[in-house]
Amino acid sequence: MDNILVENIDSLHTTDLGVERIRRNLGLGCIDVVAWCKEKILEPDAEIKRQGKNYYVHKDRYVITVNASSYTIITCHKE
């Protein structure tokens, strides 16, 4: 894959508030949200687009928003 986000997947992270926001938005419970987001991003049919300072990943009716310079997962929500 020729995508900067995928190439830097090991740098993907979020804040404590980001973890809570993502869990609340998706109803995920006590799972590792960074690992969950990485799995979605790495799936072959994930649609990754950069718009301005963020990446938007569309997969399985979810949208994951990632800051393009820090690789911080900002939020994730259902489409």
Secondary structure, DSSP 8 states (H G I E B T S, - for coil): ---HHHHTGGG-B--HHHHHHHHHHHT--SS-HHHHHHHHHHSTT-EEEEETTEEEEEETTEEEEEETTT-BEEEEEE-
